Protein backbone atom coordinates (compact mmCIF):
# COMPACT_ATOMS: atom_id res chain seq x y z
CA UNK A 1 0.00 0.00 0.00
CA UNK A 2 1.40 3.40 -0.92
CA UNK A 3 2.06 6.17 1.56
CA UNK A 4 -0.61 8.25 -0.15
CA UNK A 5 -3.24 5.49 0.36
CA UNK A 6 -2.29 5.13 4.03
CA UNK A 7 -2.55 8.90 4.46
CA UNK A 8 -6.01 9.00 2.84
CA UNK A 9 -7.28 6.10 5.00
CA UNK A 10 -5.87 7.73 8.14
CA UNK A 11 -7.44 11.10 7.24
CA UNK A 12 -10.86 9.57 6.58
CA UNK A 13 -10.72 7.62 9.86
CA UNK A 14 -9.70 10.75 11.76
CA UNK A 15 -12.54 12.78 10.26
CA UNK A 16 -15.05 10.03 11.00
CA UNK A 17 -14.14 9.96 14.68
CA UNK A 18 -13.72 13.71 15.15
CA UNK A 19 -17.44 14.38 15.62
CA UNK A 20 -17.90 11.66 18.21
CA UNK A 21 -14.74 12.54 20.12
CA UNK A 22 -16.17 15.87 21.26
CA UNK A 23 -19.13 15.31 23.53
CA UNK A 24 -20.73 18.44 24.97
CA UNK A 25 -20.40 18.46 28.74
CA UNK A 26 -22.89 20.63 30.62
CA UNK A 27 -22.77 21.68 34.26
CA UNK A 28 -24.80 24.14 36.30
CA UNK A 29 -24.08 26.83 38.86
CA UNK A 30 -24.36 25.31 42.33
CA UNK A 31 -24.05 28.44 44.49
CA UNK A 32 -26.82 31.00 44.92
CA UNK A 33 -24.58 33.45 43.06
CA UNK A 34 -21.20 33.06 41.38
CA UNK A 35 -18.88 35.33 39.46
CA UNK A 36 -17.72 34.86 35.88
CA UNK A 37 -14.19 36.15 35.17
CA UNK A 38 -12.29 36.97 31.99
CA UNK A 39 -9.33 34.79 33.07
CA UNK A 40 -8.78 31.89 35.51
CA UNK A 41 -7.85 34.02 38.52
CA UNK A 42 -9.62 35.80 41.37
CA UNK A 43 -7.55 38.85 40.35
CA UNK A 44 -9.00 38.81 36.82
CA UNK A 45 -11.72 41.20 35.69
CA UNK A 46 -15.18 40.23 36.94
CA UNK A 47 -17.53 39.98 33.96
CA UNK A 48 -20.90 38.91 35.30
CA UNK A 49 -22.72 37.53 38.33
CA UNK A 50 -24.72 34.36 37.63
CA UNK A 51 -27.28 32.56 39.75
CA UNK A 52 -27.97 28.99 40.81
CA UNK A 53 -29.12 26.44 38.20
CA UNK A 54 -27.74 28.36 35.20
CA UNK A 55 -26.58 25.74 32.68
CA UNK A 56 -23.07 26.18 31.30
CA UNK A 57 -21.08 24.23 28.73
CA UNK A 58 -17.58 23.23 29.87
CA UNK A 59 -14.97 24.24 27.29
CA UNK A 60 -11.67 23.98 29.22
CA UNK A 61 -11.05 22.34 32.57
CA UNK A 62 -8.06 23.47 34.68
CA UNK A 63 -7.15 22.65 38.28
CA UNK A 64 -9.57 25.00 40.08
CA UNK A 65 -11.13 26.78 37.11
CA UNK A 66 -13.44 25.94 34.21
CA UNK A 67 -13.84 27.95 31.03
CA UNK A 68 -17.55 27.90 30.20
CA UNK A 69 -19.95 29.00 27.47
CA UNK A 70 -23.44 30.27 28.26
CA UNK A 71 -26.59 30.18 26.13
CA UNK A 72 -25.60 33.42 24.36
CA UNK A 73 -22.26 31.91 23.31
CA UNK A 74 -20.21 34.09 25.64
CA UNK A 75 -17.07 32.55 27.14
CA UNK A 76 -15.86 33.15 30.70
CA UNK A 77 -14.06 31.48 33.58
CA UNK A 78 -15.68 30.27 36.82
CA UNK A 79 -14.28 28.60 39.90
CA UNK A 80 -14.77 24.84 39.70
CA UNK A 81 -16.11 24.72 43.27
CA UNK A 82 -19.09 26.87 42.17
CA UNK A 83 -20.31 24.22 39.72
CA UNK A 84 -22.53 21.15 40.01
CA UNK A 85 -22.80 18.15 37.70
CA UNK A 86 -26.59 18.36 38.10
CA UNK A 87 -27.94 19.37 34.70
CA UNK A 88 -30.36 22.13 33.90
CA UNK A 89 -31.63 23.71 30.70
CA UNK A 90 -32.68 27.32 30.26
CA UNK A 91 -35.71 28.31 28.21
CA UNK A 92 -34.63 30.31 25.15
CA UNK A 93 -38.08 30.65 23.54
CA UNK A 94 -40.32 33.52 24.64
CA UNK A 95 -42.72 30.91 26.09
CA UNK A 96 -42.10 27.16 26.07
CA UNK A 97 -44.90 24.60 26.39
CA UNK A 98 -43.96 21.68 28.64
CA UNK A 99 -46.08 18.71 27.60
CA UNK A 100 -47.29 15.53 29.27
CA UNK A 101 -45.70 13.34 26.55
CA UNK A 102 -42.89 13.92 24.03
CA UNK A 103 -45.15 14.87 21.13
CA UNK A 104 -46.56 18.12 19.77
CA UNK A 105 -50.21 17.13 20.33
CA UNK A 106 -49.76 16.13 23.98
CA UNK A 107 -51.47 18.04 26.78
CA UNK A 108 -49.58 21.10 28.03
CA UNK A 109 -48.64 20.55 31.69
CA UNK A 110 -47.23 24.04 32.21
CA UNK A 111 -45.54 26.87 30.35
CA UNK A 112 -42.16 28.40 31.14
CA UNK A 113 -41.00 31.87 30.17
CA UNK A 114 -37.64 32.75 28.65
CA UNK A 115 -34.64 32.38 31.00
CA UNK A 116 -36.43 29.97 33.37
CA UNK A 117 -34.16 27.10 34.41
CA UNK A 118 -35.60 23.58 34.30
CA UNK A 119 -33.90 20.48 35.65
CA UNK A 120 -32.77 18.19 32.82
CA UNK A 121 -33.94 14.62 33.45
CA UNK A 122 -33.56 12.80 30.14
CA UNK A 123 -33.02 13.34 26.43
CA UNK A 124 -35.45 11.20 24.46
CA UNK A 125 -33.37 11.44 21.30
CA UNK A 126 -36.49 12.48 19.38
CA UNK A 127 -36.24 16.26 19.76
CA UNK A 128 -37.70 16.27 23.28
CA UNK A 129 -36.13 16.59 26.73
CA UNK A 130 -37.80 15.44 29.93
CA UNK A 131 -37.57 18.26 32.49
CA UNK A 132 -38.70 19.09 36.02
CA UNK A 133 -39.79 22.52 37.19
CA UNK A 134 -38.58 23.77 40.58
CA UNK A 135 -42.13 23.09 41.87
CA UNK A 136 -41.70 19.38 41.07
CA UNK A 137 -43.90 19.20 37.97
CA UNK A 138 -42.34 17.14 35.15
CA UNK A 139 -42.95 17.09 31.42
CA UNK A 140 -41.33 17.25 28.00
CA UNK A 141 -40.03 20.32 26.20
CA UNK A 142 -38.85 20.60 22.60
CA UNK A 143 -35.08 20.89 22.26
CA UNK A 144 -35.54 23.97 20.06
CA UNK A 145 -37.08 25.84 23.01
CA UNK A 146 -34.22 25.35 25.48
CA UNK A 147 -30.42 25.47 25.75
CA UNK A 148 -28.19 23.18 27.76
CA UNK A 149 -29.62 19.82 26.84
HUBELVEN-V673677 format. One line per field, one symbol per residue. ss: DSSP state (~ for helix, > for strand, _ for the rest). phi: phi as a letter, one per 20 degrees, with the letter a starting at -180 (. if undefined). Layout:
ss->???
phi->???
This chain:
ss->__~~~~~~~~~~~~~~~~~~~____>>>>___>>>>>________>>>>>>___>>>>>>>___>>>>>_____>>>>>~~~>>___>>>>___>>>>>________>>>>>>___>>>>>>>____>>>>>_____>>>>>~~~>>__
phi->.fffffffffffffffeffefdefdeccfeffbbdedebeafefffebdddgnffcefdcddgdcceccefenfdbdbfffedcefeccdfdfgbdeddfcfbfefgfeaccegmfecfedadfmcncceccfgfofdaccfffeccod
